[in-house]
Amino acid sequence: MARVVVDVMLKPEILDPQGKAVHGAFGRLGFDGVADVRQGKRFEITLDGEATEERVAEIRKAADTLLANSVIEDFTLHVETADVEAGQ
């Protein structure tokens, strides 16, 4: 088994009100030294079998069309090969 992780973030030029709210809360709660916060989404997709190049390409296409709004969001994708069943 393999896991493909897709992280989706707003593009840097897009205002992130949730990130700004969290950033403000850091200061109010006494956490110093936080310059900025951006909020995003993480998708963990567990595959049956190996993460072949073809299967990862399919997940990349799904991320581009389903998981991320390409107008305002960017995404990164990586494959985890650790033992997914063991909760790693």
Contacts in CASP RR format, 6 or more apart in sequence:
PFRMAT RR
TARGET T0000
AUTHOR 0000-0000-0000
METHOD contacts of the structure
MODEL  1
MARVVVDVMLKPEILDPQGKAVHGAFGRLGFDGVADVRQGKRFEITLDGE
ATEERVAEIRKAADTLLANSVIEDFTLHVETADVEAGQ
1 46 0 8 1.000
1 47 0 8 1.000
1 48 0 8 1.000
1 49 0 8 1.000
1 83 0 8 1.000
1 84 0 8 1.000
1 85 0 8 1.000
2 46 0 8 1.000
2 47 0 8 1.000
2 49 0 8 1.000
2 50 0 8 1.000
2 51 0 8 1.000
2 79 0 8 1.000
2 80 0 8 1.000
2 81 0 8 1.000
2 84 0 8 1.000
3 44 0 8 1.000
3 45 0 8 1.000
3 46 0 8 1.000
3 47 0 8 1.000
3 79 0 8 1.000
3 80 0 8 1.000
3 82 0 8 1.000
3 84 0 8 1.000
4 44 0 8 1.000
4 45 0 8 1.000
4 47 0 8 1.000
4 51 0 8 1.000
4 56 0 8 1.000
4 59 0 8 1.000
4 77 0 8 1.000
4 78 0 8 1.000
4 79 0 8 1.000
4 80 0 8 1.000
5 42 0 8 1.000
5 43 0 8 1.000
5 44 0 8 1.000
5 45 0 8 1.000
5 77 0 8 1.000
5 78 0 8 1.000
5 79 0 8 1.000
5 80 0 8 1.000
6 42 0 8 1.000
6 43 0 8 1.000
6 45 0 8 1.000
6 59 0 8 1.000
6 63 0 8 1.000
6 67 0 8 1.000
6 68 0 8 1.000
6 75 0 8 1.000
6 76 0 8 1.000
6 77 0 8 1.000
7 40 0 8 1.000
7 41 0 8 1.000
7 42 0 8 1.000
7 43 0 8 1.000
7 75 0 8 1.000
7 76 0 8 1.000
7 77 0 8 1.000
8 40 0 8 1.000
8 41 0 8 1.000
8 42 0 8 1.000
8 43 0 8 1.000
8 63 0 8 1.000
8 67 0 8 1.000
8 68 0 8 1.000
8 73 0 8 1.000
8 74 0 8 1.000
8 75 0 8 1.000
9 38 0 8 1.000
9 40 0 8 1.000
9 73 0 8 1.000
9 74 0 8 1.000
9 75 0 8 1.000
10 16 0 8 1.000
10 38 0 8 1.000
10 39 0 8 1.000
10 40 0 8 1.000
10 72 0 8 1.000
10 73 0 8 1.000
10 74 0 8 1.000
11 72 0 8 1.000
11 73 0 8 1.000
11 74 0 8 1.000
14 72 0 8 1.000
14 73 0 8 1.000
16 37 0 8 1.000
16 38 0 8 1.000
16 39 0 8 1.000
18 39 0 8 1.000
19 37 0 8 1.000
19 38 0 8 1.000
19 39 0 8 1.000
20 37 0 8 1.000
22 37 0 8 1.000
22 39 0 8 1.000
23 34 0 8 1.000
23 36 0 8 1.000
23 37 0 8 1.000
26 34 0 8 1.000
26 37 0 8 1.000
27 34 0 8 1.000
41 67 0 8 1.000
43 63 0 8 1.000
43 67 0 8 1.000
45 59 0 8 1.000
46 84 0 8 1.000
47 55 0 8 1.000
51 79 0 8 1.000
51 81 0 8 1.000
56 77 0 8 1.000
56 79 0 8 1.000
59 77 0 8 1.000
60 77 0 8 1.000
63 75 0 8 1.000
63 77 0 8 1.000
64 70 0 8 1.000
64 75 0 8 1.000
67 75 0 8 1.000
68 74 0 8 1.000
68 75 0 8 1.000
80 88 0 8 1.000
82 88 0 8 1.000
END
